[in-house]
Amino acid sequence: MANVLTNLAADIYKAADVVGRELVGFIPAVTVNGDAVTRVAKGDPVRSHFTRTPTVSTSFAPSMTIPEGTDQTVDNKTMTVDTFATVQIPWTGEDMKHVNNGSGFETIYGDQIRQAMRAICNTIELSLFTTAYQGASRATGTAGTTPFASTIDVVADVRKILVDNGCPMDGNVSLVMNTAAGAAMRKLTNLYKVNEAGGSDMLRQGVLLDLQGLMLRESAQISQVTKGTGASYLLNGALAVGATTITVDTGSNTILAGDIVTFAGTTDKYVVNTALSGGSFTIGAPGSLAVEADNDAVTVGNNYTPNMAFHKSAIELAIRPPALPMGGDAAVDMMTIQDPFSGLVFEIAAYKGYQKAMFEVRCLYGSKAWKSQHIATVLG
């Protein structure tokens, strides 16, 4: 049966006005590598290049011959499209007949597709949140305390982390916070007073205004991070400036990705990118900001709620339709449709069986933090 889905597309979009949606702040703030045509297999790699810091020459020799220049190595990093997200919606002929005596199959079916896209979007948003907080460089603020209770000072503090790390403030930097932080910010009088804020958007519509070069967004998927149980760890060897691999001894229990650690004698809060294994863990680039001595204490911070500041290019989401066998599968119709709320594109397929049909909303996706130095955490 051709055009099964085309005939129902209007009902899918109409349902957008009915089905509630949670806030997605990470999806529009990251780089989305999407292609609705090119299919991939689960585990396929996506590559990205990066360049090394060059050596700066401090002298030159006048010559009639143009210098060769210094060769540079361009490296690459890979991410995998490794997660399959699908919602399958079965209907029998009798089911369709029953509902047509009430709301109607098209209306209910449209809502179901909408709910499917909602659920998949929330799953992808959660994945991006996890990628962000486990891939950050450093943190600022107080764990267990919602930011913006009285000032917006922490915006300047997290901006300082980013610019000190070389992050370009080019209009592509976002601060994605949970709704508790968003509510606290909306209560700051200097942001909603029209004469001080310069507009009435915050007062009338509750729109969060950009601050100090950061686009402010909210996400419903931000939740508290439970810290590892590691205690009494000491550095096993001195730590140089820029070190990202931290070797420890003496202590016990876990240090997890996303934990906040500090070293004795300094106040910088580093984010663990790779969990403790075999006596070492890694922190985000650019690494340690100070020289640390052998046997300096390593302290794991408290549980916290991460509000994430990052450049758009620092985190990537790759999303594709899944691979099909040669000649296609048993689907009688397929179409791609863009979720108007998040902007993501999903594939919908219709399958016909014996007195039964099944509709599937699906995608393959993966996320990666490419540059931890362009990601920072506001503790809450």
N, C-alpha and C positions, 0 to 999 in steps of 0.2 A: 504494500500500500504506500504510494508515494505521497509526499507533502503532509505526512502525519503531523509533524512538528510545526511546519510553516503555518498551517491553519490554526494552530493554538498559540502562536507567538504573541499575539495581541493580548491574550489572557495572562501570559506570563508577566508582561510589563505592567498590565493593569493591577496585578497583585502587589506590585511594589508599594502602592499607596495603602495597603491593608496590613501587610506583615511588618511587625516591629523589627528594628535592627539595632544591634549594639554598635557603639562607637569604634571605628577603626582609624587609628592614628598612624600606625607603622606602615601599612600598605601604601598610602599615598606619599609617604616620606622617604621610601627607599627607592632604589633603582629597580624597576620591573623589567625583566628580560622575558617578554612574552611573545609567542608566535602561535597564532591559532591554526596555522597550516602545517608546520613542520612537527611531525610526531617524534617522540623519543621513547626509548625503553627505560624502564626503571634502572637507576644506577648509571645512566649515561653521564659523561662529564661535560661541564661548561667551563671554558677557559677564560682567563682574564690576564692581561699583561701588567707588569709594573716595572718601573725603572729604579735603578739604584742611585744613591746620592753620589754625584761626581766629585772628583778631586779638583780643587780649584788651584790653578797655577798662579804663582805670585811673580812670575817674571816672563819676559819674552825676548827673543833675539831677532832684530831686524834682518830680513833676508829677501832676496828676489824670488825665492821659492816658497810657495804656500805650504805651511806646515800640514803634516798628515792628520793631526788631531789624535786624541786619545780614544782608543776603542772602548766602547761601553757595552755592557751585557744587559740585555733586556730579558728579565725573568718572566715566568708565568705561574699563575696559581690556578687551581682547579676546584670547582664545586661539583656536586653531583645532584641530579634531579632524582631524589631517592624516596619520595613519599607519594603514595597513591591515595587520593581522596575521592571517595565516591559515595553517592546516596542513590539507592535503588528504590523505585516506587512501583509496586505491583498493583495491577487492576484486573479484576475479572469482568466478564461481560455483565454478570448479574450486579456487581458493585456499581458499574456505570449506570445501569438501568435504575437502580434504587436511588442514586443521588440525583438523577435527572428529574425525579419527582420533587426535589427540594431545591437546593442551591444550584445544582447543575454540575456536571462533570468538569466542564471547562473552567469554571470558577474555582472549584476545589483543586483541580490539577494545577492551575496557575499558582495558587497559594503553596502547594507542595513543592513546586519547583523553586519558588521564592525562598521557602524555608530551607531547602537543600543548599541553595547558594549562600544563605545566611550562615548555616552551620559550617560549610566549607571555608567561607571567609573568616569566621571566628577561629577555625583551626589554623589557617595560614597566619592570621594576625598573632596568635599565640606562639607559633613557630618563630616569627620575626622578633617578637618580644624576647624569647629565650636566646635567639642569636645575638641580639643587641646587648643584653645585660651580661652574657657570658663572654662577649667579645670586646668589652670596653677597655679603656686604658687606665683611667683613674676615676676617683669619685670625690664628691664634695657633699656637704650637708651632714645631718645627724640621723643615724639609723633609728627607726621607730618614731620619728617626729615628722608629721606632714609638713612639707615646705610651704612657704608663702603665708604663714600664719599672721605675719605683721609687715613683712617687707618683700621686695623682689630681689634682694641682694644676692641670693643664690644663683640667679640668672647670670649676673656678672661673674660669679665665681666659676660656674661651669663653662662660661664663654672663655674665661682665662685659661682653663685647662686645654680647651680646643685650640685656641690661637697659639699658646705656648708650644703645642704639638705640631704647629704648622698647618692647621686646618684652614682652608680658605673660607672667609665669611662673604660668600658671593650670592647670598639669597637662597641657597639650597641647604641651609642648616635648620633642623627642626628640633624642638624640645617636645617629646611625647610624654605626657603625664597621665596618671590615673585621675578618676573623676573627683577624688577627695582633694588632690592638689589643685585641680581645676576649680572646685568650689571655693577653696581658700583664696585663690587668686581673684576670683570674681567678687570677693568681699573687701578687697583692698580699695579704699575710697578714691585713691589717686588714679586708679585705673578706670573707674566708671563715672567719675565726675567729669561732665562734658568739658568744662573749662580747663581741666588739667589733662584729661586724656586726649583732647583734640577732636573728639567725635562721640557719638551716642551709641555706637554699635554694641559696646559692652553693656551699657545701661539698658537699652531697649531690646536687643536681640540676644544678649549673653555671649556675643562673639568674642573669643579671646584674640586680643590684638598682638601683633608681632612685637617682640621686645628685644632690643639690643642686637638686632640681626638674626634672631631666632624666631622661626615660625612656630607658634604654639598650637599643639594638637592634643587630643585626648584619646585614650584607648580603654576599652572595657576589659581587655585581657591582661592588664598589668596586675600582678598579685605579689604578695609577700614572698620573699626568698628565704628559705630556711638554711642557715649557715651550716657548714661542716662542723664536726665535733673536735677538730684538731686542737691540741693544747700542748704547751711547753716545748714547742719546736724552737730550735736554734739554727742559725745559718751554719752550714757546713762548708766553711771557706769564706774568704772575703768576697764582697760583691762590688763590682766596678760600675761606674756610671753607664747606663744603657743596657745593663744586663737584664735579660728577660727570663732566663732559666734559673730558678731558685732551688739550690740544693740544701736540704735540711737534715738534721739528725736529732736525736735525743727524745723528741716528742712522740705523741701517739694520736691515733684516730685520723679522721678524714679532713682533708682540705679540698673543697669542691670547686668546680668551675662556677664563677659568679661570686665566690667569697671575696670579701674585702679584707686585705691584709695590710698591716703596718710593720715597720722595722724599728727596732730600738733606736732612740735618739732623733728620729725624724717624724713628721706629722703627715706626710703624704700617704694617701689612701690608694693602694693599688688593687686592681681587679684581676683575680685569677682567671686566666683563659683556659688552662688545661689542668685538670685535677691532679692532686698528688699521687704519684705512682713511681715506685722504684726509688724513692728518696728525693724526688724533685717535682716541682710544678712550674708552670710558666705564668707570667704576668703579661699584660698587654703592652705593646710597643707604645711609646719609645723606651719602656723599661725603667729601671731604677734611676732616680734623679740625683742620687748622692752615693758616695762610697760608703759601704757598710762593712763592718769588721766581722771577722770570724766569731761565731758564737753570739752574735747579736740576736736578741729575741725576736721571734716572728709571732705576731698576734693576729688571730682571726677575729674580725669584727662581728657585731651582733646581726640578728635577723633584720632585714630591711625591705622596703618596697622601692624598686628601681624606677625612677623617672629618667628617660633616656634622651640625651642630646647627641646629635650626630649629623654628619654631612650625608647628603643623598647618595653619593658615590661610595660611601663606606660600607653599605650593606646592600646586597643584591638578592632579589627574589627571581628565580627562574621558574616559569610555569608553561607547560605544554600539554597538548592532548596526548593520551597514551598511545603506544604503538598498536597496530592492528596486523593480523596475518595478511599474507599476499592475497589480494582479491577481496579483502574485507571479511567481516564476521557475519553473524546472523541478523544484524540490525537492519530494519526495513527503512529507517530514515535516520539522519544525523544532521545536526546543525550546531553552530557555535553562537553563543549569545553573551553579550557583555552585561555584567551586573552593574546597573547604573549607580549603585551606592558605593562600591569599592573601585570600580573600573576594571576589575579582573574579568577575563574571558574564560568561559567554561564550555565544555562540549556536552550536548544532550543527545542521547541515542534512544530510539524506540525499538523494542523487540516484541515480536508477536509469537505467541505460543498457542497451545490448545485451549481455546476459550479464555485466554488470558493474555494480557499485555504487561510489559514492564518498561518503565522509563528510567533512564540512568543519567545523573548529573555527575561529571567526573573531570579530573585533571591529574597531572603529575607535577610535583613542585619540589623545590629545594631552596634553602636560603643559606647565605654565607656572609660573615663579617670579613671584608677584605682588608680594611685598614683600621686597626684598633686605636691608633693614635688620633683618629677622627671620630671617636665615640667616647662619651663620658657619661657618668652616672650622677644624678642628683638623688641622694639618699632620702627616703621617706619612711 
